[in-house]
Amino acid sequence: MAMKRAATSAIKSFASSRNSLSSTFTRDLHASPGSKKIVGVFYKANEYASLNPNFVGCVEGALGIREWLESQGHQYIVTDDKEGPDCELEKHIPDLHVLISTPFHPAYVTAERIKKAKNLQLLLTAGIGSDHIDLNAAAAAGLTVAEVTGSNVVSVAEDELMRILILVRNFLPGYHQASSGDWNVAAIAHRAYDLEGKTVGTVGAGRIGRLLLQRLKPFNCNLLYHDRLKMDPELEKQTGAKFEEDLDAMLPKCDIVVINTPLTDKTRGLFDKERIAKCKKGVLIVNNARGAIMDAQAVADACSSGHIAGYGGDVWYPQPAPKDHPWRYMPNQAMTPHISGTTIDAQLRYAAGVKDMLDRYFKGEEFPPQHYIVKEGKLASQYQ
């Protein structure tokens, strides 16, 4: 009898622990039946919204999925108001089921917001890069986080190549002269160079980094890359890029450094004052990855001293960037708002990807494996 009671107790204990474990991941991919509340946070287009029927990545375009969602009985709320305790997003946090956001106008999903979001099951990024979400908190809460992997890699790689050329050729001072009615060739030519023969190193050689290397090859550059993983030998041969295992050993070799690594706990603040000092004096840096990979003040100081001869990119921290952000006022910068991955072509791709994942979510189907950033409490390898 004692053995029977012990066995019964053990079974109950196992069942209890199993239920406890599964409760950690109750908010899984499979949607419960019924209407869902879906909130999208995008940038507002205002007067530009009507200028292009394919402009779907804004509040007004709403990814082009409003009619589809509402026809199925779901509630779809779209806003650009995402900051502060009284913002529109905050009002919907307690009862939303799905939150869609973008890297271009990020809704920062903190651990505090996740704790408040009792019905939240799915966090979707319309684009690439989900670092605006506290991924560890999302994993602990059993949420699924996914993005439309590959949707804007061409867009970003093309933009990087453009910014490299803008900096190398000292283009912006010439543009400003033309706009203001001036004409001073010497003021431009004294720091304008050819791209051919320069050493370009990419920090990160994932999808975007590889595309950039492929596009740089016709310029006859010396190409280097640093990454946690070595490229496939055939691709390495195709690009002509050389693997550099040690980042600090690669940087002094580079005339141009391009940042293509995701923002993680390991890469946050990666380029601080000490690491920037290891770069060649007069280096050009392009960063379309994430602003927080750089120490903002260290970059501004290095641009002012001339150690960085030019800095270009479209990513800031936070976003939108405050008016007193030091990068707005540093010399020889080629900065823009976060635009590289939100071309009209990219918008159509990531809108289609979001619709596909929502459809799978409603049906309880798996997403394409490469789209997962957090699944069943585990972060994707690039964020570990």
C-alpha positions as semicolon CSV with decimal commas, in nm:
position;residue;x (nm);y (nm);z (nm)
1;M;0,000;0,000;0,000
2;A;0,283;0,237;0,088
3;M;0,450;0,164;-0,245
4;K;0,121;0,229;-0,424
5;R;0,080;0,563;-0,245
6;A;0,439;0,654;-0,331
7;A;0,384;0,564;-0,696
8;T;0,062;0,763;-0,705
9;S;0,239;1,057;-0,545
10;A;0,523;1,034;-0,797
11;I;0,278;1,027;-1,089
12;K;0,097;1,332;-0,952
13;S;0,427;1,509;-0,897
14;F;0,538;1,433;-1,254
15;A;0,204;1,552;-1,392
16;S;0,226;1,868;-1,185
17;S;0,581;1,943;-1,301
18;R;0,483;1,869;-1,659
19;N;0,188;2,106;-1,635
20;S;0,414;2,365;-1,476
21;L;0,666;2,328;-1,759
22;S;0,401;2,349;-2,029
23;S;0,251;2,658;-1,866
24;T;0,576;2,837;-1,941
25;F;0,493;2,797;-2,309
26;T;0,116;2,831;-2,309
27;R;0,133;3,132;-2,541
28;D;0,256;2,930;-2,834
29;L;0,223;2,956;-3,209
30;H;-0,119;2,795;-3,235
31;A;-0,396;3,051;-3,220
32;S;-0,692;2,973;-2,999
33;P;-1,029;2,986;-3,177
34;G;-1,211;3,314;-3,221
35;S;-1,142;3,671;-3,315
36;K;-0,793;3,805;-3,253
37;K;-0,679;4,157;-3,173
38;I;-0,383;4,247;-3,392
39;V;-0,191;4,571;-3,348
40;G;0,052;4,709;-3,605
41;V;0,303;4,985;-3,530
42;F;0,437;5,158;-3,841
43;Y;0,561;5,503;-3,941
44;K;0,299;5,753;-4,057
45;A;0,316;5,860;-4,422
46;N;0,079;6,159;-4,407
47;E;0,072;6,340;-4,744
48;Y;0,297;6,077;-4,904
49;A;0,057;5,790;-4,840
50;S;-0,145;5,845;-5,156
51;L;0,150;5,895;-5,391
52;N;0,216;5,525;-5,449
53;P;-0,046;5,247;-5,431
54;N;0,227;5,003;-5,325
55;F;0,330;5,215;-5,025
56;V;0,209;4,953;-4,777
57;G;0,470;4,981;-4,503
58;C;0,316;5,288;-4,339
59;V;0,023;5,341;-4,101
60;E;-0,205;5,431;-4,390
61;G;-0,102;5,129;-4,599
62;A;-0,120;4,896;-4,297
63;L;0,073;4,626;-4,490
64;G;-0,227;4,592;-4,721
65;I;-0,387;4,332;-4,494
66;R;-0,670;4,521;-4,324
67;E;-0,951;4,400;-4,550
68;W;-0,824;4,041;-4,532
69;L;-0,802;4,043;-4,152
70;E;-1,133;4,214;-4,090
71;S;-1,315;3,988;-4,336
72;Q;-1,218;3,700;-4,108
73;G;-1,356;3,873;-3,802
74;H;-1,026;3,992;-3,654
75;Q;-0,968;4,337;-3,506
76;Y;-0,680;4,527;-3,666
77;I;-0,550;4,845;-3,507
78;V;-0,264;5,041;-3,662
79;T;-0,076;5,332;-3,504
80;D;0,254;5,516;-3,503
81;D;0,211;5,622;-3,138
82;K;0,441;5,391;-2,943
83;E;0,624;5,582;-2,669
84;G;0,525;5,673;-2,316
85;P;0,264;5,548;-2,069
86;D;-0,025;5,720;-2,246
87;C;0,059;5,622;-2,605
88;E;-0,189;5,441;-2,829
89;L;0,011;5,118;-2,824
90;E;0,012;5,107;-2,444
91;K;-0,369;5,114;-2,440
92;H;-0,384;4,790;-2,638
93;I;-0,103;4,600;-2,464
94;P;-0,328;4,426;-2,205
95;D;-0,554;4,251;-2,457
96;L;-0,373;4,224;-2,792
97;H;-0,290;3,880;-2,931
98;V;-0,044;3,976;-3,205
99;L;0,191;4,275;-3,229
100;I;0,343;4,364;-3,566
101;S;0,625;4,617;-3,566
102;T;0,909;4,726;-3,792
103;P;1,277;4,814;-3,741
104;F;1,214;5,148;-3,915
105;H;0,978;5,278;-3,646
106;P;1,039;5,025;-3,369
107;A;0,787;4,955;-3,098
108;Y;1,021;4,872;-2,811
109;V;0,875;4,559;-2,654
110;T;1,021;4,558;-2,305
111;A;0,995;4,294;-2,035
112;E;0,746;4,523;-1,861
113;R;0,522;4,538;-2,169
114;I;0,544;4,162;-2,213
115;K;0,437;4,113;-1,852
116;K;0,131;4,334;-1,908
117;A;0,036;4,160;-2,233
118;K;-0,157;3,864;-2,090
119;N;-0,312;3,760;-2,424
120;L;-0,002;3,814;-2,638
121;Q;0,108;3,509;-2,834
122;L;0,296;3,633;-3,138
123;L;0,541;3,914;-3,212
124;L;0,605;3,974;-3,583
125;T;0,870;4,199;-3,734
126;A;0,777;4,337;-4,075
127;G;1,133;4,334;-4,202
128;I;1,457;4,199;-4,055
129;G;1,596;4,258;-3,708
130;S;1,395;4,195;-3,392
131;D;1,631;4,353;-3,138
132;H;1,366;4,612;-3,046
133;I;1,207;4,321;-2,857
134;D;1,346;4,195;-2,526
135;L;1,406;3,850;-2,670
136;N;1,503;3,688;-2,342
137;A;1,182;3,811;-2,181
138;A;0,983;3,692;-2,482
139;A;1,144;3,349;-2,458
140;A;1,075;3,326;-2,085
141;A;0,710;3,418;-2,146
142;G;0,669;3,149;-2,411
143;L;0,608;3,393;-2,694
144;T;0,684;3,329;-3,058
145;V;0,893;3,598;-3,228
146;A;0,937;3,589;-3,604
147;E;1,053;3,816;-3,884
148;V;1,043;3,806;-4,263
149;T;1,396;3,681;-4,316
150;G;1,543;3,780;-4,650
151;S;1,272;4,035;-4,729
152;N;1,499;4,338;-4,757
153;V;1,854;4,203;-4,782
154;V;1,893;4,324;-5,141
155;S;1,762;4,667;-5,043
156;V;2,009;4,704;-4,755
157;A;2,309;4,568;-4,949
158;E;2,245;4,808;-5,237
159;D;2,217;5,096;-4,991
160;E;2,547;5,000;-4,828
161;L;2,723;5,004;-5,164
162;M;2,574;5,347;-5,233
163;R;2,696;5,485;-4,900
164;I;3,044;5,345;-4,954
165;L;3,067;5,531;-5,285
166;I;2,919;5,848;-5,135
167;L;3,189;5,850;-4,866
168;V;3,479;5,742;-5,087
169;R;3,405;6,005;-5,351
170;N;3,327;6,278;-5,094
171;F;2,996;6,325;-5,272
172;L;2,791;6,514;-5,015
173;P;2,997;6,837;-5,004
174;G;2,965;6,854;-5,383
175;Y;2,590;6,808;-5,363
176;H;2,565;7,083;-5,103
177;Q;2,773;7,314;-5,325
178;A;2,543;7,252;-5,620
179;S;2,236;7,316;-5,404
180;S;2,371;7,636;-5,252
181;G;2,513;7,789;-5,571
182;D;2,882;7,740;-5,481
183;W;3,162;7,599;-5,697
184;N;3,481;7,483;-5,524
185;V;3,628;7,170;-5,679
186;A;3,927;7,166;-5,445
187;A;3,704;7,147;-5,139
188;I;3,576;6,813;-5,268
189;A;3,873;6,669;-5,455
190;H;4,123;6,686;-5,166
191;R;3,954;6,388;-4,998
192;A;3,791;6,202;-5,290
193;Y;3,929;5,859;-5,390
194;D;3,864;5,561;-5,614
195;L;3,702;5,253;-5,462
196;E;3,920;5,024;-5,671
197;G;4,212;4,883;-5,476
198;K;4,072;4,971;-5,135
199;T;4,041;4,712;-4,858
200;V;3,683;4,667;-4,746
201;G;3,598;4,458;-4,443
202;T;3,250;4,353;-4,337
203;V;3,181;4,278;-3,973
204;G;2,925;4,004;-4,025
205;A;2,880;3,804;-4,343
206;G;2,524;3,680;-4,326
207;R;2,271;3,734;-4,604
208;I;2,335;4,109;-4,635
209;G;2,711;4,087;-4,588
210;R;2,744;3,821;-4,857
211;L;2,536;4,023;-5,104
212;L;2,753;4,327;-5,038
213;L;3,070;4,129;-5,100
214;Q;2,928;4,000;-5,429
215;R;2,843;4,353;-5,537
216;L;3,186;4,485;-5,440
217;K;3,382;4,224;-5,635
218;P;3,354;4,406;-5,974
219;F;3,515;4,711;-5,813
220;N;3,839;4,514;-5,769
221;C;3,859;4,574;-5,397
222;N;4,050;4,367;-5,145
223;L;3,762;4,204;-4,954
224;L;3,776;4,077;-4,595
225;Y;3,507;3,946;-4,363
226;H;3,476;3,867;-3,995
227;D;3,197;3,642;-3,873
228;R;3,128;3,375;-3,613
229;L;3,096;3,127;-3,901
230;K;3,322;3,082;-4,202
231;M;3,153;3,104;-4,541
232;D;3,104;2,804;-4,763
233;P;3,433;2,759;-4,958
234;E;3,258;2,793;-5,293
235;L;3,094;3,122;-5,192
236;E;3,421;3,246;-5,047
237;K;3,591;3,167;-5,377
238;Q;3,309;3,334;-5,571
239;T;3,333;3,660;-5,375
240;G;3,710;3,651;-5,339
241;A;3,669;3,749;-4,974
242;K;3,918;3,638;-4,710
243;F;3,805;3,522;-4,366
244;E;3,940;3,713;-4,067
245;E;3,884;3,524;-3,742
246;D;4,012;3,808;-3,523
247;L;3,812;4,131;-3,558
248;D;4,082;4,343;-3,398
249;A;4,337;4,204;-3,642
250;M;4,113;4,283;-3,940
251;L;4,027;4,643;-3,854
252;P;4,374;4,801;-3,905
253;K;4,384;4,650;-4,256
254;C;4,061;4,814;-4,370
255;D;4,014;5,140;-4,555
256;I;3,638;5,085;-4,525
257;V;3,450;4,895;-4,255
258;V;3,088;4,790;-4,302
259;I;2,879;4,672;-4,007
260;N;2,655;4,378;-4,093
261;T;2,616;4,197;-3,763
262;P;2,288;4,176;-3,568
263;L;2,248;4,362;-3,240
264;T;2,288;4,112;-2,956
265;D;2,416;4,119;-2,600
266;K;2,761;4,047;-2,746
267;T;2,759;4,316;-3,015
268;R;2,593;4,599;-2,820
269;G;2,856;4,873;-2,791
270;L;3,103;4,658;-2,987
271;F;3,261;4,965;-3,146
272;D;3,360;5,166;-2,841
273;K;3,643;5,416;-2,812
274;E;3,907;5,143;-2,777
275;R;3,792;4,942;-3,076
276;I;3,756;5,247;-3,298
277;A;4,115;5,337;-3,208
278;K;4,223;5,004;-3,361
279;C;4,086;5,110;-3,698
280;K;4,317;5,271;-3,952
281;K;4,331;5,650;-3,921
282;G;4,107;5,790;-4,194
283;V;3,881;5,483;-4,203
284;L;3,535;5,509;-4,356
285;I;3,256;5,328;-4,170
286;V;2,912;5,231;-4,301
287;N;2,654;5,098;-4,057
288;N;2,309;4,991;-4,174
289;A;2,290;4,719;-3,908
290;R;2,197;4,877;-3,573
291;G;2,296;5,205;-3,412
292;A;2,352;5,054;-3,068
293;I;2,642;4,845;-3,201
294;M;2,837;5,171;-3,191
295;D;2,919;5,393;-2,897
296;A;2,748;5,704;-3,031
297;Q;2,973;5,961;-2,864
298;A;3,289;5,766;-2,949
299;V;3,191;5,774;-3,318
300;A;3,119;6,147;-3,306
301;D;3,450;6,218;-3,132
302;A;3,644;6,007;-3,385
303;C;3,476;6,189;-3,675
304;S;3,565;6,524;-3,519
305;S;3,930;6,422;-3,470
306;G;3,956;6,278;-3,822
307;H;4,031;5,925;-3,705
308;I;3,707;5,832;-3,881
309;A;3,717;6,018;-4,212
310;G;3,351;5,951;-4,285
311;Y;3,059;5,770;-4,125
312;G;2,740;5,676;-4,308
313;G;2,434;5,474;-4,226
314;D;2,063;5,480;-4,153
315;V;2,043;5,325;-3,807
316;W;2,037;5,515;-3,479
317;Y;1,960;5,449;-3,116
318;P;1,695;5,522;-3,018
319;Q;1,472;5,557;-3,322
320;P;1,345;5,807;-3,419
321;A;1,671;5,978;-3,327
322;P;1,640;6,278;-3,093
323;K;1,725;6,617;-3,238
324;D;2,034;6,644;-3,018
325;H;2,181;6,310;-3,129
326;P;2,557;6,373;-3,184
327;W;2,559;6,200;-3,523
328;R;2,341;6,473;-3,669
329;Y;2,617;6,730;-3,620
330;M;2,944;6,542;-3,661
331;P;3,158;6,623;-3,969
332;N;3,174;6,405;-4,280
333;Q;2,862;6,206;-4,203
334;A;2,627;6,051;-4,457
335;M;2,337;5,969;-4,227
336;T;1,967;5,935;-4,308
337;P;1,662;5,813;-4,120
338;H;1,621;5,434;-4,124
339;I;1,530;5,386;-4,490
340;S;1,756;5,123;-4,646
341;G;1,528;4,825;-4,586
342;T;1,194;4,991;-4,654
343;T;1,202;5,045;-5,029
344;I;0,868;4,983;-5,200
345;D;1,000;4,649;-5,328
346;A;1,104;4,548;-4,976
347;Q;0,768;4,660;-4,833
348;L;0,580;4,434;-5,072
349;R;0,802;4,142;-4,974
350;Y;0,775;4,187;-4,599
351;A;0,402;4,261;-4,618
352;A;0,349;3,935;-4,804
353;G;0,564;3,754;-4,548
354;V;0,364;3,894;-4,255
355;K;0,036;3,792;-4,420
356;D;0,166;3,441;-4,481
357;M;0,274;3,400;-4,116
358;L;-0,054;3,536;-3,984
359;D;-0,240;3,291;-4,205
360;R;-0,026;3,007;-4,070
361;Y;-0,079;3,132;-3,714
362;F;-0,457;3,125;-3,753
363;K;-0,434;2,772;-3,892
364;G;-0,188;2,654;-3,627
365;E;0,080;2,580;-3,887
366;E;0,457;2,619;-3,856
367;F;0,638;2,915;-4,007
368;P;0,931;2,875;-4,246
369;P;1,216;2,777;-4,008
370;Q;1,439;3,070;-4,102
371;H;1,172;3,318;-3,987
372;Y;1,183;3,218;-3,620
373;I;1,372;3,443;-3,380
374;V;1,221;3,295;-3,063
375;K;1,048;2,960;-3,063
376;E;0,953;2,744;-2,765
377;G;1,173;2,941;-2,530
378;K;1,483;2,929;-2,748
379;L;1,651;3,216;-2,932
380;A;1,774;3,183;-3,289
381;S;2,146;3,114;-3,315
382;Q;2,237;3,466;-3,432
383;Y;2,097;3,609;-3,108
384;Q;2,263;3,362;-2,874
